[in-house]
Amino acid sequence: MTIRFTKMHGAGNDFVVIDHRAPVLPADATDLFIRMCDRRRGIGADGVLLLESSSTHDFAMRYHNSDGSRADFRSEEHTSELQ
């Protein structure tokens, strides 16, 4: 399987960014994210950002940490709006 990606960095962190608006990854890609983020045997990154389709915006982002776990990266402002 070939996965097109871009490696980006900012604020002292680096990420593998994948355009996932047309899904290319399996539903559970935890092991893949761990392998991609491995700095010795993979691409090396602090996490994986998936750009996904959104019905209300140009795209949505889903972030996974380097251990494969999904991260919540909403600001406090957005968190309080949801409560």
Phi, psi and omega per residue, in radians:
M1 nan 2.335 3.072
T2 -1.812 2.263 3.123
I3 -2.120 2.058 3.098
R4 -1.381 2.360 -3.127
F5 -2.572 2.887 3.013
T6 -2.222 2.405 3.065
K7 -1.732 2.188 -3.099
M8 -2.260 2.755 3.105
H9 -2.504 2.710 3.095
G10 -3.098 2.568 3.099
A11 0.974 0.586 3.083
G12 1.446 0.076 3.116
N13 -2.119 2.742 3.075
D14 -2.272 2.602 -3.017
F15 -2.415 2.620 2.924
V16 -1.656 2.148 -3.113
V17 -1.934 2.219 -3.108
I18 -2.171 2.228 3.038
D19 -1.322 1.856 -3.066
H20 -1.987 0.400 3.107
R21 -1.140 -0.585 2.928
A22 -1.878 1.764 -2.983
P23 -0.870 2.264 3.127
V24 -2.154 -0.167 -3.081
L25 -1.876 2.716 3.063
P26 -1.157 2.800 -3.115
A27 -0.997 -0.726 3.088
D28 -1.936 1.738 -3.095
A29 -1.886 0.379 -3.094
T30 -0.920 -0.898 -3.121
D31 -1.094 -0.656 3.105
L32 -1.107 -0.760 3.132
F33 -1.094 -0.716 3.111
I34 -1.069 -0.795 -3.135
R35 -1.154 -0.706 3.136
M36 -1.097 -0.697 -3.055
C37 -1.412 -0.197 3.135
D38 -1.062 2.116 -3.061
R39 -1.337 -0.258 -3.141
R40 -1.728 -0.649 -3.050
R41 -2.076 -0.050 -3.128
G42 -2.119 -2.679 3.110
I43 -1.276 -0.687 -3.117
G44 1.533 1.951 -3.130
A45 -2.904 2.840 3.045
D46 -1.410 -0.291 -3.140
G47 3.125 3.108 -3.140
V48 -2.098 2.240 3.043
L49 -1.843 2.145 3.077
L50 -1.813 2.167 3.012
L51 -1.542 2.139 -3.068
E52 -2.167 2.866 3.122
S53 -1.186 2.635 3.090
S54 -2.470 2.445 3.123
S55 -1.432 -0.233 -3.085
T56 -2.029 -0.221 -3.108
H57 -2.356 3.042 3.108
D58 -1.074 -0.649 3.085
F59 -2.854 2.912 3.018
A60 -2.057 2.720 3.105
M61 -2.059 2.413 3.029
R62 -2.145 2.227 -3.073
Y63 -1.934 2.350 3.056
H64 -2.115 2.325 3.078
N65 -1.187 2.957 -3.119
S66 -1.158 -0.293 3.074
D67 -1.551 0.089 3.089
G68 1.597 -0.230 -3.110
S69 -1.267 2.591 3.125
R70 -1.383 2.396 -3.110
A71 -1.901 2.564 3.031
D72 -1.775 2.050 -3.080
F73 -2.114 0.557 3.064
R74 -1.311 2.610 3.088
S75 -1.348 2.893 3.110
E76 -1.039 -0.621 3.140
E77 -1.041 -0.837 -3.140
H78 -1.223 -0.609 3.125
T79 -1.103 -0.745 -3.112
S80 -1.196 -0.532 3.099
E81 -1.164 -0.514 -3.091
L82 -1.427 -0.314 -3.080
Q83 -1.432 nan nan
